[in-house]
Amino acid sequence: VLALISGAAVSLYYAVSEARAHALAERHAAEFAAVNRFLNTMLVSADPAHTRGRAVTVVETLDAARTQLPVDRSLTPDTRAALAATLSNTYVALGDVEPGLAIARDARTTTERALGANSEAAIRLRLAEASALHFAAELKAGNALLEPFTQQAIPWGEDPRLRLQLRAEYATALVYMGEDERALQALQKLQAEATATL
């Protein structure tokens, strides 16, 4: 009887795990499809046929997407957050930190109200905002955004890569701030978590 109960418990555990993984995969697939639709629309708008032959710069295309993003009602809050993080990171990568920071900050505020500060979408935007601050050499301000999340365990059922990326960003900033001992501790913790979860 005990073996039967144990077997049922293990089977139930794996069934729940499989259901969660399937739901997460479906959610990500829907998010990626919506992101693709938005990006296709954004890139098609740069087509010379739509711009009367005038060449359109990457920044102009990003600016158009930045304007369109908050008003596109077809996007879920998760998808809007993913796109905002991508736009923010792209502006920063192009060396235009101010709009990148503004996008991440504004979207994070909205997303935290809609989904909560611990949602993956809000954490993704928090990471984008911190990355922009780090790029602007505001290392302490960036790490202040990340630090509370470096102490939290990775929630069961959540894709661990986002939190691991957040921890790596935090540790890297510590290195640049000259806080070698704290950086080493953060990197050791990161390695242990990555090994355990990936």
ABEGO torsion letter per residue (X at the ends): XAAAAAAAAAAAAAAAAAAAAAAAAAAAAAAAAAAAAAAAAAAAAABAAAAGGBBBBAAAAAAAAAAAAAABAABBAAAAAAAAAAAAAAAAAAGBAAAAAAAAAAAAAAAAAAAEAABAAAAAAAAAAAAAAAAAGBAAAAAAAAAAAAABBBBBGBBAAAAAAAAAAAAAAAAAAGBAAAAAAAAAAAAAAAAAAX
